[in-house]
Structure formats: structure tokens, C-alpha cells
Amino acid sequence: MIGAIAGDTIGSVYEFHNTKDYDFPLFQDKSIYTDDSVMTLAIAYWLLTDKEHTYQKLEDALVLFGKNCPCPMGGYGGSFAKWLFHPKGLYPYDGKYGASPYESTTGRHPYGSFGNGSAMRVGAVGWFFDTLEETERIAKITAEITHNHPEGIKGAQATAAAIFLARTGKTKDKIRDYIEQTYGYDLHKTWEDWHYAYHWEDSCQGTVPQAIIAFLDSNNFEDAIRKAVSMGGDSDTLACITGGIAEAYYGGVPQDIAQRVTHNLPSVFSRIIDAMKQKTAYGSPIEITSSNYTNYIGLPIAAYSIASGGAMGEVCGVVIITREGKRYHTNYGGQISEEELSHIIPGEKEGWHKEYLGFGNLLFVREPLWENVDKEAQALINKRKEEGRPDLLYNVWQEAVRKVCANSGG
């Protein structure tokens, strides 16, 4: 969600003024969200408010947000704008791609598009459901209400599937293999292959593979966004898709980027994001349990905290941050046994700095990272103290570790 909005915002000023410079200014005075974010949040609103996930309620949500949430930059494609604002001007439905999936109360109908609009708005679906199958089924609905061309549907499903796989702890190789085998995209080209050769494209088949590649070839969230935008093309949409997947994989958006992006969002957008956090897996770490712990043996751990049986906070809780900045959680008092946990975290071994966080909680950080993590943590604590909200290492260590890992490229 915030990852998609961040990509959209950062890419907004480059949509019609492309850059191939990887080191472009991340934010400019005019950087702001576009129609991509508006429609992303419209679908999130629909998921939250319509338990049956019906086509008509989806149409209502898209129209509601399209009419009442003007985008300060960018604009809707011609056919979608007609569908939103002037449905009587649509060509009669021709049935080329099968019967319309629903009978609209307003006369709206799909118009056979394979544009990338179906992929850029689907991000919330990747967070909402417990299975990949349901994720792909609902992604299809969000696409075919307008984009019922097979490529338009495929682009939305591939994007939502990539987010689901990323947030549930799948490796980049597994994500690549699944998307290639299921959707037929060639993801073995690299960002370097596309960087200078890529040009403007607004189709799903010419945008989604490149957006996924920008993520697959990245080292952290910011790197992913820079790779997407500096490809050129439909920059805000490319980065919107990339950002949604990268947020899921890396376990969030760096706080400085998130704050810059969300600062000027309408309050209704912020409320939807908060509701997604409360009612879905959005914003949550990847959970490690007795049934899946073998998948996480050998994690490239940068730091972890562990709480004792009588600790304040979450008793027996364990939080792990990897060198990529991904966040994992488990609890050896219920989710996993101590013996199983011992296969994942190193314990008190040489090469790890141990720090007491207070309240019965211990922090372990790899020795080569500790000096920078300590400096970053103190900077965060001092900043919050200046803002009148004193804080402790207990509350800032995760952000500090992720910043250090991002700055070091993992």
C-alpha cells in the first residue's frame, strides 16, 4: 500500500519527463500521488467494505473515488475516464472476450483493455487473503470489470501474486519461477538489459514484467524504486507496481520515504491504510511457526531480539531483521519450540554484539553492523527527544537496523 503510493509519488514527475539516471533526486517539490494511488485505495476500500467482493460494489468504489478524490498529478486513460465519468459514451459491449462478468446498474461494462491500469491498482489484493488461489481470483475481478482482455487480467493477477508470495516469505527465485511458469513473462532479463533499451509502454505485457524485474534485481526498497523509475517509460505506474512488491518483500518502506509520501495524503486515504493494518496482514512481519520453520533455517540475519518468559511486551517474542531488511516474528512460548528456534537464530555466539534492551529483552546484532546501528539508533532517539517524545533503543532498534542494511546494500 504505502510502497505502491511511494513508487507512484516518486515516479510522478518523471512520467512525461523520463530519466535514465539511477541517481535522480528521489523527491522534488512537485512529487505527489497520481491516479494510480487513488485507484489502489479505491480497491482497498472495496475489499474492506464489501465482504462478498461483488462487481457492482467494486464499480461503485472506483466511481466514488474517481469522482471525489481528484488526483493532483497525472490523469486517467481515455477509455477508463469515459468508463468513470461518461459511461453513456462507451461503445456497446461487443462480447469479444466473453460475456460481461456482471450486469451493471449504471450501464458500465468492460471495454477489452490490456492497459497497465489493472496492475497498478491491485496492490491491496496481495495483502488481503490467506491463499494464493483466492488472491488471484479476486485480482481477476478487479481487472475484468474494465480490463477484460487476457493480458489485462494476467497483469493484475501476476502483480497480486508477486505481492502475496513476497509477503509470505518466498525467495526471489521462487517468485520469479512462479510468475514465469504461471503467467508466461520472461523474468530472466535483467534491469541492465532493460535500462537503456526500454521506452514508453502502457500495456500490462510491456510494464508488469519490467516492474517485477526492477524488484527482483534490487537490494532494498529504495534501490527497487530507483531501478523502476530510471527505466523510463510510464514511470509512476512502473514504480507503483515495483513498490508494492518491494514493500511486501523487504518488510516495509523506509520511514523517511514513508513519512514524505504520507504527509500530504487526504485523511480518507490514511484511514483506509490504517484499516488495512488492523484487518489484514498488511504491515505485519512474516510469521515463523512449527509448521514452516524449516523454510527459514539459514536466514541472513542482521539482528534479532528475544524476550524472556517474564519480559514486558510480548513474553517469549522473537523479532528478526535480515540483511535485506525483511522482518520476521515468532514466539517460542506458542508458535515454535525452543529447539526449533535454535535452528534459526544463532544464540550467544562469537561475532554477535549483545545489548540489553530492558524489560527482559535482549538484542543481538552482527558485530560488523553494531557501530553503525548504534549511531543510527542514537540519532533516532535524539531526534524524537527534540520533538518532545523521548524514546529508548527498545523502540527504535528495528528501524535503525533496517536503515543500516539499506545503506550498505544488504
SVG drawing of the C-alpha trace seen along z (x, -y; Angstrom):
<svg xmlns="http://www.w3.org/2000/svg" viewBox="-29 -22 63 51">
<polyline fill="none" stroke="black" stroke-width="0.4" points="0.0,0.0 2.5,-2.7 5.1,-1.1 2.8,-1.4 1.9,-5.0 5.6,-5.8 6.5,-4.4 3.7,-6.3 4.7,-9.6 8.4,-9.3 7.7,-8.4 5.1,-11.0 7.4,-13.8 9.2,-11.5 6.1,-10.0 6.3,-12.5 9.9,-13.6 11.7,-10.3 15.1,-9.9 17.6,-7.1 19.7,-8.5 19.7,-6.0 20.8,-8.7 17.8,-11.0 16.5,-13.2 14.2,-10.9 11.7,-13.7 11.0,-17.0 8.7,-19.9 6.0,-18.6 6.3,-14.9 2.8,-13.8 0.5,-10.8 -1.5,-10.3 -4.5,-8.4 -2.5,-5.1 -2.7,-5.7 -6.4,-6.9 -7.5,-3.6 -5.2,-1.5 -7.0,-2.9 -10.4,-2.6 -9.8,1.2 -8.6,1.4 -11.9,-0.4 -13.9,2.1 -12.1,5.1 -12.7,3.6 -16.4,2.7 -17.8,5.4 -17.4,8.9 -18.9,10.5 -16.5,8.7 -19.1,8.1 -18.5,6.4 -21.2,3.8 -19.7,2.7 -16.3,2.6 -17.7,0.4 -19.3,-1.9 -16.0,-2.2 -14.0,-3.0 -16.5,-5.6 -16.8,-7.1 -13.1,-7.6 -12.6,-8.7 -15.3,-11.4 -14.5,-12.5 -10.7,-12.2 -9.1,-14.3 -5.6,-13.3 -3.2,-16.3 -1.0,-14.9 -1.5,-12.5 -4.8,-11.5 -6.9,-8.6 -6.5,-7.0 -9.1,-7.9 -11.2,-4.7 -11.1,-4.5 -12.0,-8.1 -15.0,-7.5 -16.0,-4.5 -15.7,-6.6 -17.2,-9.8 -19.2,-9.4 -20.4,-5.7 -23.0,-6.5 -20.2,-7.3 -18.8,-3.8 -19.1,-1.7 -21.7,1.1 -20.3,4.2 -19.1,6.5 -18.5,9.7 -15.1,10.3 -13.7,11.6 -16.8,13.4 -19.9,12.2 -19.7,9.3 -18.9,10.6 -21.8,8.6 -24.9,6.5 -24.1,3.0 -26.9,0.9 -25.4,-2.1 -24.8,-0.6 -21.0,-0.4 -19.2,2.6 -15.6,3.8 -14.0,2.4 -11.3,5.0 -8.3,3.1 -4.9,4.6 -3.5,1.3 -1.4,1.3 -4.1,-0.3 -5.3,3.1 -1.9,3.9 -1.2,0.6 -4.4,0.6 -4.4,4.2 -1.8,4.0 -4.2,4.3 -5.4,7.7 -2.0,9.1 -2.4,8.4 -6.0,9.3 -6.3,13.1 -4.9,16.2 -4.3,18.2 -2.7,17.6 -5.7,19.0 -8.1,16.5 -5.6,13.7 -5.6,14.5 -9.3,15.0 -10.1,11.6 -7.3,9.9 -9.1,11.2 -12.3,9.5 -10.5,6.2 -9.2,6.3 -12.0,7.7 -14.5,5.1 -12.8,2.8 -9.6,4.6 -11.1,7.9 -8.5,8.6 -6.5,11.7 -3.3,9.6 -5.1,7.0 -6.3,9.8 -2.9,11.5 -1.1,8.3 -3.3,7.8 -3.0,11.4 0.7,11.6 1.2,8.4 -1.1,9.5 0.5,13.0 4.0,11.4 2.9,9.4 1.4,12.4 4.4,14.5 6.7,11.8 4.9,11.1 4.6,14.8 8.4,15.2 9.1,16.7 12.5,16.2 13.1,14.1 13.9,17.2 10.6,18.8 8.7,15.6 10.4,15.5 9.7,19.1 6.1,18.9 5.3,15.8 7.2,17.1 5.5,20.6 2.0,19.3 1.9,16.1 4.5,16.6 6.5,13.5 10.2,13.6 11.8,12.5 15.4,13.7 16.3,10.5 18.0,8.1 17.5,4.5 20.7,3.7 19.1,5.4 16.1,3.0 17.7,-0.1 18.6,-1.9 16.5,0.2 13.2,-0.4 10.8,-3.1 7.3,-4.3 4.8,-1.4 1.3,-1.5 0.3,2.1 0.4,4.8 2.6,7.0 5.0,4.1 5.0,2.9 4.4,5.7 7.5,7.9 9.8,4.8 8.3,3.7 8.9,7.2 12.4,7.3 13.2,3.9 12.2,5.6 14.0,8.9 17.3,7.1 17.1,4.8 18.9,4.8 16.4,2.8 13.2,0.8 14.8,-2.4 17.0,-0.6 13.9,1.1 12.2,-2.3 15.3,-3.8 15.6,-0.9 11.9,-1.2 11.9,-4.9 15.2,-5.1 14.0,-2.5 11.9,-5.3 8.5,-4.7 5.3,-5.0 7.4,-5.9 4.8,-6.3 3.0,-3.1 6.2,-1.1 7.3,-2.3 3.9,-1.8 3.9,1.9 7.5,2.3 6.9,0.5 4.0,2.7 6.0,5.9 9.2,4.4 7.3,3.3 5.9,6.8 9.3,8.4 11.5,6.1 9.0,5.8 8.0,2.2 9.0,-1.2 12.0,-3.2 10.5,-5.6 11.9,-8.7 10.3,-7.8 7.0,-6.7 6.7,-10.0 7.4,-12.1 4.8,-10.2 2.0,-10.0 2.4,-13.6 0.0,-15.1 -2.4,-12.2 -6.1,-13.0 -7.3,-11.8 -9.6,-9.2 -6.6,-7.6 -4.8,-7.4 -7.9,-5.9 -8.0,-3.2 -4.3,-2.3 -4.9,-2.1 -7.9,0.2 -5.8,2.4 -3.3,2.7 -6.0,3.6 -7.9,6.1 -5.3,7.7 -1.7,8.9 -0.6,5.5 2.3,4.2 2.8,7.4 6.1,9.4 6.4,12.8 5.3,15.4 7.6,18.4 5.8,21.4 6.5,25.0 4.9,26.0 7.1,23.7 10.3,23.0 12.4,25.3 11.9,22.8 13.8,20.1 16.8,22.1 19.8,20.2 18.2,16.7 20.8,14.0 20.1,12.4 21.4,8.9 19.9,8.6 17.2,10.1 15.6,9.5 14.4,12.2 12.2,11.7 12.4,13.9 9.5,15.7 8.8,12.8 9.5,9.9 7.4,6.9 5.9,6.5 5.4,9.9 6.5,12.7 8.8,15.1 8.6,13.0 11.3,13.0 11.8,10.4 14.3,11.0 15.6,8.5 17.6,9.9 20.3,8.2 17.7,7.3 15.6,5.6 12.9,8.2 11.1,8.6 10.2,12.0 8.4,12.8 7.8,15.9 7.1,16.8 8.8,19.7 6.0,19.9 3.4,20.9 4.3,20.7 7.5,22.6 9.6,24.7 12.9,23.5 14.6,26.4 13.1,25.4 14.0,21.8 17.7,22.8 17.9,23.8 17.1,20.3 18.8,17.9 22.5,18.3 22.2,17.7 25.1,16.2 27.9,16.9 31.1,15.1 30.6,12.4 27.4,11.0 27.1,7.9 24.6,8.4 22.7,5.4 20.2,5.3 17.0,3.5 15.4,3.6 12.2,5.2 13.6,8.7 14.5,8.2 17.9,8.8 19.1,7.6 21.8,9.3 23.4,7.5 26.2,8.8 29.4,7.2 30.3,5.5 26.9,3.7 26.7,2.8 28.7,-0.5 26.5,-1.9 23.3,-0.6 24.2,-2.2 24.9,-5.5 21.6,-5.4 19.6,-4.4 21.1,-7.3 20.3,-9.7 16.7,-8.5 16.4,-8.7 17.9,-12.3 15.5,-13.3 12.5,-12.1 13.7,-13.8 13.9,-17.1 10.4,-16.5 9.2,-16.1 8.8,-12.4 11.7,-10.7 12.4,-7.1 14.5,-4.1 16.6,-1.6 13.8,0.9 11.5,-1.1 14.0,-2.2 16.3,0.7 14.4,2.3 14.3,-1.0 18.0,-1.6 19.0,1.9 16.9,1.6 18.4,-1.8 21.9,-0.5 21.2,2.6 19.6,0.4 22.6,-2.0 25.0,0.9 23.0,2.6 22.2,5.6"/>
</svg>
